[in-house]
Amino acid sequence: MSTYYVLADKYINSNSADHGYGDYPERVTYVLTKVEADTLRKAQNAAKRQYKGLCFSGVCADRIYTEVEMAERHPRLLTTA
């Protein structure tokens, strides 16, 4: 069993000069859920059972990482999960 983390993005747009009057929203990445599974595909299925709107393919897809990949790519998010 491995631990997988699903990351999602939230956009903040105040429609002011801080965010280019709506043209440049601020993207905040956060850990949506943590899943225990044997394989990546089983982890994706478990996450989709919890959150129906997840999509792991395409340009704006939600991302899924193992615990080792999270430590390499997003160590800041691993401490808050």
URURKA-V400406 format. One record per run of one state. SS is the DSSP state (A for helix, B for strand, O for the rest). FROM is the first residue (numbers start at 1). TO is the last residue. If there is no record, write none. Layout:
# URURKA-V400406
ss=SS from=FROM to=TO
ss=SS from=FROM to=TO
This chain:
# URURKA-V400406
ss=O from=1 to=1
ss=B from=2 to=12
ss=O from=13 to=16
ss=A from=17 to=22
ss=O from=23 to=25
ss=B from=26 to=37
ss=O from=38 to=39
ss=A from=40 to=50
ss=O from=51 to=62
ss=B from=63 to=66
ss=A from=67 to=73
ss=O from=74 to=74
ss=A from=75 to=80
ss=O from=81 to=81
